[in-house]
Amino acid sequence: MLRLEQVSVRYGATLGVDRITLEVQEGELVVLIGANGAGKSTTLRAISGLEPLAGGSIHFDGHRISGAMPAQIIDRGIAHCPEGRRVFPQLTVRENLEMGGYRRTDRQRMRQDMERMFDKFPRLRERAGQAAGTLSGGEQQMLAIARALMSRPRLVMFDEPSLGLAPNFVEMIFALVQEVRREGTTVLMVEQNAYAALQMCNRAYLLTNGRIVSQGTGAEMLANEGVRAAYLGG
């Protein structure tokens, strides 16, 4: 479904991503793990068209999307739930969800999808008219996920969905990510909780200094001594 071929992203003289090649098959949950600054978020931003490539190519469903504008990539069926949630704080919960579907023209189905999001996230229904900036961190993460799903993506990318959340919300968010995949949406996820991510994923890539240094199934990566020593506490 998604393939990155020798992709590089440059920040001035520094390569944030250095000639990485990876793929995501339809229906998979694939995770990127690695230390802060390894290039994980930059990879997602490159796929979304938010970072220009210094080299390589990105294809989705056999069509080249590298060089496309972010709105065009959304139209292709890729949604991005960014690190730090990035909700629109002055807009209401309902208005944030409407922004998630702003490219859609099927307004009736969009309203139906909003009701579906409220069914999936009852707390958001309770706070539909409330400014998003007044929600708790966990509630804002729910809103960010629901907003990404409002575009009816075929592939959704989650960037650090558990970051900064209380343990009860972390468990809830991971359950939601798995539910999204079970419902038929392919998932590519960056996650700092490597142990939890590897337990739930089909496959994983380990990035170090902008390069992929290891890859395998979740079980293989959990059993990898180098991965365990560096990221899983031995």
C-alpha positions as CSV (number, residue, x, y, z in Angstrom):
1,M,0.0,0.0,0.0
2,L,2.7,2.5,1.0
3,R,6.4,2.3,0.0
4,L,9.3,4.6,0.7
5,E,12.3,4.1,-1.5
6,Q,15.7,5.6,-0.4
7,V,13.9,8.6,1.1
8,S,16.1,11.4,2.5
9,V,15.0,14.6,4.3
10,R,17.5,17.4,4.9
11,Y,17.5,20.1,7.5
12,G,20.2,22.5,6.3
13,A,23.4,20.5,6.2
14,T,22.0,17.7,8.4
15,L,20.1,14.7,7.1
16,G,17.1,14.1,9.4
17,V,16.2,11.0,7.4
18,D,19.0,9.2,5.5
19,R,18.0,6.9,2.5
20,I,15.3,4.9,4.3
21,T,13.3,2.2,2.5
22,L,10.2,0.8,4.2
23,E,6.7,-0.5,3.3
24,V,3.3,-0.9,4.8
25,Q,0.9,-3.5,3.5
26,E,-2.8,-3.0,3.5
27,G,-4.4,-4.0,6.8
28,E,-1.1,-3.9,8.8
29,L,-0.2,-2.0,11.9
30,V,3.5,-1.0,11.5
31,V,5.5,0.9,14.1
32,L,8.6,3.1,13.9
33,I,10.7,3.0,17.1
34,G,13.9,4.7,18.1
35,A,15.4,7.4,20.3
36,N,14.3,11.1,20.2
37,G,15.7,12.7,17.0
38,A,16.1,9.4,15.2
39,G,13.9,10.7,12.3
40,K,10.6,9.0,13.1
41,S,8.4,12.0,13.1
42,T,10.2,13.5,10.1
43,T,9.4,10.3,8.2
44,L,5.7,10.8,8.8
45,R,5.9,14.4,7.9
46,A,7.6,13.5,4.6
47,I,4.8,11.1,3.8
48,S,2.2,13.8,4.5
49,G,3.9,16.2,2.2
50,L,4.9,18.5,5.1
51,E,8.7,18.0,4.5
52,P,10.2,18.1,1.1
53,L,12.4,15.2,0.1
54,A,16.1,15.6,-0.5
55,G,16.1,12.3,-2.4
56,G,14.1,9.1,-3.0
57,S,10.4,8.6,-3.6
58,I,7.1,7.7,-1.8
59,H,4.4,5.7,-3.5
60,F,0.8,5.0,-2.2
61,D,-1.3,2.4,-4.0
62,G,1.3,2.4,-6.8
63,H,1.0,6.2,-7.4
64,R,3.9,8.5,-6.6
65,I,2.9,11.0,-3.9
66,S,6.3,12.5,-3.1
67,G,6.1,16.2,-4.2
68,A,2.3,16.3,-3.8
69,M,0.7,18.9,-1.6
70,P,-0.6,17.8,1.8
71,A,-4.2,18.3,0.7
72,Q,-3.7,16.1,-2.3
73,I,-2.2,13.4,0.0
74,I,-5.3,13.6,2.3
75,D,-7.4,13.2,-0.8
76,R,-5.5,10.0,-1.7
77,G,-6.5,8.5,1.6
78,I,-3.7,9.2,4.1
79,A,-4.5,11.0,7.4
80,H,-1.9,12.2,10.0
81,C,-2.5,12.4,13.7
82,P,0.4,14.6,14.7
83,E,2.7,14.5,17.8
84,G,1.4,16.8,20.5
85,R,-2.2,16.4,19.4
86,R,-2.3,19.9,17.7
87,V,-6.0,20.4,18.2
88,F,-7.4,23.9,17.3
89,P,-7.8,25.2,20.9
90,Q,-10.2,28.0,20.2
91,L,-12.5,25.9,18.1
92,T,-15.1,23.6,19.7
93,V,-14.8,19.8,19.6
94,R,-17.4,19.7,16.9
95,E,-15.6,22.3,14.8
96,N,-12.3,20.4,15.2
97,L,-14.1,17.3,13.8
98,E,-15.5,19.3,10.9
99,M,-11.9,20.5,10.1
100,G,-10.9,16.8,9.9
101,G,-13.4,16.4,7.0
102,Y,-12.8,19.7,5.4
103,R,-11.8,18.2,2.0
104,R,-15.0,16.1,1.8
105,T,-18.0,17.2,-0.3
106,D,-20.4,14.5,1.0
107,R,-21.8,16.6,3.8
108,Q,-24.5,14.2,4.8
109,R,-22.1,11.3,5.2
110,M,-19.7,13.5,7.0
111,R,-22.4,14.3,9.6
112,Q,-23.0,10.5,9.9
113,D,-19.3,10.0,10.5
114,M,-19.3,12.7,13.1
115,E,-22.1,10.8,14.9
116,R,-20.0,7.6,14.6
117,M,-17.0,9.4,16.2
118,F,-19.3,10.6,19.0
119,D,-20.4,7.0,19.5
120,K,-16.8,5.8,19.5
121,F,-15.7,8.6,21.9
122,P,-18.6,9.4,24.2
123,R,-16.5,12.0,26.1
124,L,-16.3,14.0,22.9
125,R,-20.1,13.9,22.6
126,E,-20.4,15.3,26.1
127,R,-18.0,18.1,25.2
128,A,-19.1,18.8,21.6
129,G,-19.7,22.5,22.2
130,Q,-16.6,23.0,24.4
131,A,-13.4,24.7,23.3
132,A,-10.8,22.0,22.5
133,G,-8.2,23.8,24.4
134,T,-10.1,23.2,27.7
135,L,-10.0,19.4,27.3
136,S,-7.6,17.2,29.3
137,G,-4.6,15.8,27.5
138,G,-6.3,12.4,27.1
139,E,-9.5,14.0,25.7
140,Q,-7.4,16.1,23.3
141,Q,-5.7,12.9,22.0
142,M,-9.1,11.3,21.5
143,L,-10.2,14.4,19.6
144,A,-7.0,14.3,17.4
145,I,-7.6,10.6,16.6
146,A,-11.3,11.3,15.8
147,R,-10.4,14.3,13.7
148,A,-7.9,12.2,11.6
149,L,-10.6,9.5,11.1
150,M,-13.1,12.1,9.8
151,S,-11.4,12.1,6.4
152,R,-12.2,8.4,6.0
153,P,-8.5,7.5,5.5
154,R,-7.3,4.2,4.2
155,L,-4.0,4.7,6.0
156,V,-3.8,6.7,9.2
157,M,-0.5,7.7,10.8
158,F,-0.3,8.2,14.6
159,D,2.7,10.2,15.9
160,E,3.4,9.4,19.6
161,P,-0.3,8.9,20.6
162,S,0.6,8.0,24.2
163,L,3.0,10.9,24.9
164,G,2.4,12.7,28.1
165,L,-0.8,10.8,29.0
166,A,-1.8,9.4,32.3
167,P,-1.6,5.5,32.4
168,N,-5.4,5.0,32.2
169,F,-5.5,7.1,29.1
170,V,-2.5,5.4,27.6
171,E,-4.3,2.0,27.8
172,M,-7.4,3.5,26.3
173,I,-5.5,5.1,23.4
174,F,-3.7,1.9,22.5
175,A,-7.0,0.0,22.5
176,L,-8.4,2.6,20.2
177,V,-5.4,2.3,17.8
178,Q,-6.0,-1.4,17.6
179,E,-9.7,-1.0,17.1
180,V,-9.0,1.4,14.1
181,R,-6.9,-1.3,12.5
182,R,-9.5,-4.1,13.2
183,E,-12.1,-1.9,11.5
184,G,-10.0,-2.0,8.3
185,T,-7.8,1.1,8.4
186,T,-4.1,0.5,7.9
187,V,-1.9,2.1,10.6
188,L,1.6,3.5,10.6
189,M,2.6,4.6,14.1
190,V,5.5,6.3,15.8
191,E,5.6,5.4,19.5
192,Q,8.0,6.1,22.4
193,N,6.5,3.2,24.4
194,A,8.4,0.6,22.4
195,Y,7.4,-2.4,24.4
196,A,3.7,-1.7,24.1
197,A,4.0,-0.8,20.4
198,L,6.0,-4.0,19.5
199,Q,3.4,-6.1,21.3
200,M,0.5,-4.8,19.2
201,C,2.2,-4.4,15.8
202,N,2.6,-6.7,12.7
203,R,6.0,-5.3,11.9
204,A,8.4,-2.7,13.1
205,Y,11.4,-0.6,12.0
206,L,14.1,0.7,14.3
207,L,15.6,4.1,13.3
208,T,18.9,5.4,14.5
209,N,20.3,8.7,13.3
210,G,17.9,8.9,10.4
211,R,18.6,5.3,9.2
212,I,16.8,2.0,9.5
213,V,19.1,-0.3,11.5
214,S,16.7,-3.2,12.2
215,Q,13.4,-4.4,11.1
216,G,11.1,-7.5,11.7
217,T,7.9,-8.6,13.2
218,G,6.9,-7.3,16.6
219,A,7.8,-10.7,18.1
220,E,11.2,-10.7,16.4
221,M,12.0,-7.2,17.6
222,L,11.0,-8.0,21.1
223,A,13.4,-11.0,21.1
224,N,16.2,-8.9,19.5
225,E,18.9,-8.5,22.2
226,G,20.1,-5.2,20.8
227,V,16.6,-3.8,20.7
228,R,15.9,-5.0,24.2
229,A,19.1,-3.6,25.6
230,A,18.6,-0.2,24.0
231,Y,14.8,0.4,24.2
232,L,13.2,-2.2,26.4
233,G,15.3,-2.1,29.5
234,G,17.4,-5.2,28.8
